[in-house]
Amino acid sequence: MVKDWGFTDVEGGNWYGRSAADFNTLIARYGLRMQSVLTGYEKLRDDAAGAIAEAKAVGASYLGTAWIPHQGAFTRTHVDQAIADFTKWGKALKAEGLQFHYHVHGYEFQPSPDGTLLDTLIKNTPPEVAFQMDVFWVMRGGGNP
């Protein structure tokens, strides 16, 4: 069905009970390829080598995460930790031939001296860190895609 809609490239990260390599074989059978993988923040923090291996097993060029852990309000403290982690991961992934990216979810649009906490995050991470703007979440967070 996805191929019938005209898509050839997909983003994933859940292998649905298979290994990453087996999942890649499955989607290739349908003429699809996975260019981008999203994984948990904790997986990158605790097992970056494993996350990198999975991304490479599906032939992805991009490896990212879509959530910065926080409970309650999202604050500058969370952003400062993400800046440190994203900087580390961006450089490590670049050395492995991958591009690290963060998928925005809207809660990052809290005010900060830089404009929003997302602005603070972007301004304080190196070029090895890319940002994936999901139009729905940007709008929901009060941003303008």
N, C-alpha and C positions, 0 to 999 in steps of 0.2 A: 504494500500500500504506500509506504514512504517513497519508494522508487517511482511508483505511478504518479505521485504528486510532483515529480520532477527533481527530487532531492538526490544527490549523489554523495554528499558529505554530511556526516552527523557528529554530534557531540554526545559523549556518554561518560560512563564511569561505574555503572553497576553492571556486573558481568552475569547477573541472574543465575548464579550457581555454577558458572563455568569459570575457567581460567580466562585471563585477558586474551591470550593467544587463541583459545578455542572460540571465544566470542568474536574475535576478528575473522576467523574462518567462516563463522556463521553469517555475519553481515556481508562478507565478500561474496558469498553465494548469491546474494540478492543484489549485487552490483553497488554496494555501499562501502564507503571507507570512513573511518573515524579520524578526523583531523584534530579533534580537541577532546580532552578528558578533564572532567571535574572530579576532584577527590576531596575528602574531608580535611579540614584544617589540622585536625589531630593526626591524620595519616601523614601529612607532610611534616608535621612537627616531630612525630615519633618514628616514622619509617619512610623518610624521603627516598631512600634507595629503592624501596619496594614500590612506591608510587611511580618513580621514574621508570623502573623495569616494566610495570604494567602499561604505562603510556607508550613505551617503545615497542612492547609486544603487539599493540594494535596499530602501530605505525603513525601515532599522533605526532604533531608538531607543537602542540600547545598542551600544557598541563596547568590546571588552575584549581582554585577553590572558590566556593560560593557563599561562605559564611565565616564571619569573624566571631568566635565564641564570646557570648556575653549573656548575662541574665539581668533583667531590668533594663534600665536606660543604657544606651550605647554612649560611651564617654570618650574623652581624650585619652584616658588611660588605656582603653581598648585599642584606640588608634595607634598609640605609641608602641604597644606590643606588636601590632600588625606591621607597622613600619619596619621594626627590627626583623621580624620573621620574613616578611615579603622581600626585604633587601637580601637576606641570607638565601632564600629560596630562588630568587631571581638570578643571582650569580651562580648558584649551584646548578640550576637547570640550564642556563646558558652554556656552562662548561660541558653539559651532556647533550647539547644540540637541541634543546627544547626552550620554548618561550613560556615563562610563568605569567599567568593572568589571574586577576580577581574579578569575579562576576558580582556586580553591584546588586544589592537587594533592597535599597530604599531607605533603610534605617540610618544610613551614613549621612543623610542630609540634615543632621542636627547642626545648629549654628556653631561656628567657631570663629576665632579671630581671622582666619584665612577665608571666611565665607561660610563653608560647611565643613563638617568633619571629613567628608569625601575630598574636598579641596586640600585639607591638611594632609590626608593620606597621599594624594597624588603629588603634591608639592615636595613631599619628603621621602619619596621612593625614587630609586635610580631608574634609568631607561630600561633596565632589564625587567622591569615590572610593567605589564600591560594591564589595561582595564577593559572589561567586557560590559558594555552598557546594555542592559536588558530594558527595552523601551517601557514595558509595563512597570517594572520596579522603579525605574527612574521617575516616571510620572507619579506613581503612587507615593514615592518619597518626597515629592514636591519639586523635583528637578525638571529641567527642560532638556530633553534629548537633542 
